[in-house]
Amino acid sequence: MKATDYTKVADSDLHEKIKEEKAALAKMKFNHTVAGSENPMQLRMKRKEVARMFTVLNQRKNNGK
């Protein structure tokens, strides 16, 4: 998803989605460390996805929404 797509999501749903994505990222990191990964770029994409969600939350907090 793009950052503009996350602006349409409610804060509570966004917090829940962040929690899920961070758990998935941790699992992917562990699996990559243990056995390697077919596509290590998935780690980077997942990390950027979490960063986009945090960016939207910070923008909302700073703008007073």
C-alpha positions, 0 to 999 in steps of 0.5 A: 500500500502507499502512504496515501492509502493509510491516511484513510485508515482509522488510528486504532486499525493502523495501530493494529496493522502495525502490530501485525506487520512488526510481528510478521517482520520479526518472523521473516528476519528469524527465518531469513537468519536460520534458513535464508530466504528466496527473496531477501528484498521482502524484508526491505519491503516489509520494513518500509511498509511499517515505516510508512504506517508510522509516518502517517501516525506521526503526521496525524499526531503533529497535525492535531488530527 
